[in-house]
């Protein structure tokens, strides 16, 4: 099991979905404020949890596609935090992908640092735990947003979004291995 290769392959799939959606919809996501992205991430994670608990799906989106959406919305959240949200959506596809790749690099570097320190402990975790951890991170972000971004001892929202992306990538890897 080559973590770097599996990680890159899972992230490449997410990037391709992002690229296709930018082609189809343009950069309509540029208008999303951070709180809206937090809520969108919450919706995706809550749906995954519902499906994991046995709810029968009524829409075609799979658990994998929901985890991929979490990766992409977390990347978008990182971009929006760095660049600010904007009512103008005239960002080119090339620029959107360049911004995506810059945030992806930050997310990957965080994964590598934590993976080094924790010794790939994620490999012994259950996919449902990743779902729960994403939900915990979202509740933390909502509280930080309610506190107008002010924290006393906690890291800011940017690191939480990056952790969510990494948890979702790990879940995708684990689900692929289980198949």
C-alpha positions in Angstrom: 0.0 0.0 0.0 1.6 3.2 -1.2 -0.1 6.1 0.6 1.4 8.7 -1.7 0.2 7.0 -4.8 -3.3 6.1 -3.4 -3.6 9.7 -2.1 -2.7 11.2 -5.4 -5.0 9.0 -7.4 -8.0 9.8 -5.1 -7.2 13.5 -5.2 -6.8 13.4 -9.0 -10.3 12.0 -9.3 -11.6 14.9 -7.2 -9.7 17.4 -9.3 -11.2 15.9 -12.5 -14.7 16.3 -11.1 -13.9 19.9 -10.1 -12.5 20.6 -13.6 -15.6 19.2 -15.2 -17.9 21.2 -13.0 -16.0 24.4 -13.7 -16.4 23.7 -17.4 -20.1 23.1 -17.0 -21.0 25.8 -14.4 -18.1 28.2 -14.6 -16.8 29.5 -11.2 -20.2 30.0 -9.7 -18.7 28.8 -6.4 -16.8 32.1 -6.1 -20.0 33.7 -4.6 -20.1 31.3 -1.7 -19.3 32.8 1.7 -17.3 30.6 4.2 -20.5 30.0 6.3 -22.3 28.7 3.2 -19.4 26.3 2.4 -19.5 25.1 6.0 -23.2 24.3 5.6 -22.7 22.6 2.3 -20.0 20.4 3.8 -22.3 19.6 6.7 -25.0 18.5 4.3 -22.6 16.2 2.5 -21.2 14.7 5.7 -24.6 14.3 7.3 -25.9 12.4 4.2 -23.0 10.1 4.3 -23.7 9.4 8.0 -27.4 8.7 7.3 -26.4 6.3 4.5 -23.9 4.6 6.8 -26.6 4.1 9.3 -28.8 2.3 6.8 -31.0 5.0 5.3 -32.0 4.1 1.8 -30.8 6.6 -0.8 -33.4 8.4 -2.9 -30.8 10.3 -5.1 -28.1 8.9 -7.3 -25.1 10.4 -5.5 -23.0 7.6 -3.9 -21.1 7.7 -0.7 -17.9 8.0 -2.7 -19.2 10.9 -4.7 -20.2 12.6 -1.4 -16.7 12.2 0.0 -15.3 13.6 -3.3 -17.6 16.6 -2.9 -16.3 17.1 0.6 -12.8 17.2 -0.8 -13.8 19.7 -3.4 -15.8 21.9 -1.1 -12.9 21.9 1.4 -10.5 23.0 -1.4 -13.0 25.7 -2.4 -13.2 26.8 1.2 -9.5 27.1 1.4 -9.4 29.1 -1.8 -12.2 31.4 -0.5 -10.4 32.0 2.8 -7.2 32.9 1.0 -8.7 35.0 -1.8 -12.1 36.1 -0.4 -15.5 35.4 -1.9 -16.5 37.4 -4.9 -19.7 38.1 -6.7 -17.7 38.2 -9.9 -17.4 34.7 -11.5 -15.2 35.5 -14.4 -12.3 33.4 -13.2 -10.8 31.3 -16.0 -10.8 27.5 -15.9 -7.0 27.6 -15.9 -6.9 30.1 -13.0 -9.4 28.0 -11.0 -7.3 24.9 -11.5 -4.2 26.7 -10.6 -5.8 27.9 -7.3 -7.2 24.3 -6.8 -3.7 22.9 -7.2 -2.2 25.4 -4.8 -4.7 24.5 -2.1 -4.3 20.8 -2.9 -0.6 21.2 -2.2 -1.3 22.7 1.2 -3.7 19.9 2.0 -1.1 17.3 0.9 1.7 18.8 3.0 -0.6 18.7 6.1 -1.4 15.1 5.4 2.3 14.2 5.0 3.2 16.0 8.3 0.4 14.3 10.2 0.9 11.0 8.6 4.6 11.1 9.7 3.7 12.0 13.2 0.8 9.6 13.6 2.4 6.7 11.7 -0.5 6.1 9.3 -2.9 5.4 12.1 -5.7 6.2 9.7 -5.2 2.8 8.0 -6.6 1.2 11.1 -9.6 3.4 11.3 -13.1 2.8 10.1 -14.7 4.8 7.3 -17.5 5.8 9.7 -15.0 7.3 12.0 -13.8 9.6 9.2 -17.4 10.7 8.7 -17.8 11.4 12.4 -14.5 13.3 12.5 -15.6 15.5 9.5 -18.8 16.3 11.3 -16.9 17.2 14.5 -14.6 19.5 12.4 -17.7 21.1 10.9 -19.3 21.7 14.3 -16.0 23.3 15.4 -15.9 25.5 12.3 -19.5 26.6 13.0 -18.6 27.5 16.5 -15.5 29.5 15.4 -17.7 31.2 12.8 -20.2 32.1 15.6 -17.3 33.5 17.5 -16.4 35.7 14.5 -13.3 33.7 13.8 -11.8 34.4 17.2 -10.2 31.5 19.1 -8.3 31.3 22.3 -6.2 28.2 21.9 -7.6 26.5 18.8 -6.3 26.5 15.2 -8.4 28.5 12.8 -10.9 27.2 10.3 -8.4 26.8 7.4 -6.7 23.8 9.1 -10.1 22.3 9.9 -11.1 22.4 6.2 -7.8 20.8 5.2 -8.3 18.1 7.8 -11.8 17.4 6.4 -10.3 17.0 2.9 -7.7 14.6 4.2 -10.3 12.5 6.1 -12.4 12.3 3.0 -9.4 11.2 0.9 -8.6 8.6 3.5 -12.2 7.4 3.4 -12.1 7.1 -0.4 -8.8 5.1 -0.2 -10.3 2.8 2.5 -13.5 2.3 0.5 -11.5 1.5 -2.6 -9.4 -1.1 -0.6 -12.6 -2.7 0.7 -13.9 -3.2 -2.8 
